[in-house]
Amino acid sequence: MKQEDIRRQLIRAIDVSGKSIFALARESGVGYASLHALVNDGADVTLSTLSKLANVLDLELIKRRNR
């Protein structure tokens, strides 16, 4: 899966959660500026940030089998 696809899915999950960027930053420990840049400016997301957000958004990170 391409990084852009992961970013789009993460943004969709944030929208569905109904949580503000501020609330997600507070709950996840990810900086507000980083989250804002991710959602609004297309900034890249690190695995650490992705893991923190997945935890707060009740998402599961899984490795896909090789195709």
N, C-alpha and C positions, 0 to 999 in steps of 0.2 A: 504494500500500500504506500502510495506516495505521501510525503509529509503534508502536502496541500490538502489531500483527502482527510487526513487525520485532523488537521486544523479546522476544516469545514465541519466535520462531525463533532468536534469539541465545541465549536461555536453554536451549533444546533442544540447540543445538550445544555449549554448555558442558557440559551433562549427558552428551552422547554422547562428548565428548572424554575424560571421566574425570579431567580436571584439576581440582584444587582452586582455589578462588578465590584463595588465596595464590599458587599456582603461576602462574595466569593473570596476576595483578597483576605478579609478578616478570618474567615473560616479555614482557608487553606494554608495561610502563611505565605502565599505568593504576593509579591508587591503589586499594589494597585496600578502603578505605571506599566508594569509588565503585562498585566491582564488587559489593560486598556489598549496597549499597543497590539496585543494579540488579536483582540476582537475588532478593533477599528482600523488598524494600519497594516494588518497582514504580517505581523512580526512572527518569527519562528518560535517554536515552543521546544523547550528541552525535555528530556525524558523525566527529569526530576519534577519539573513544573507539571507535566502531563500526569504524573503519578499523584501528585498532591490534589490536582483538580479532579481526577477520576475518583479519588477517595471521597471528596466532598459531594460530588455529583452522583455518587453511588454507581459508578461505572466500573467495568472490569476490563483490565488490559490483558489481552491474550495474544499469544503468538500464533499466527496462522501457519498451517502446514504448507510446506513447499508444494508448489503446483507443478 
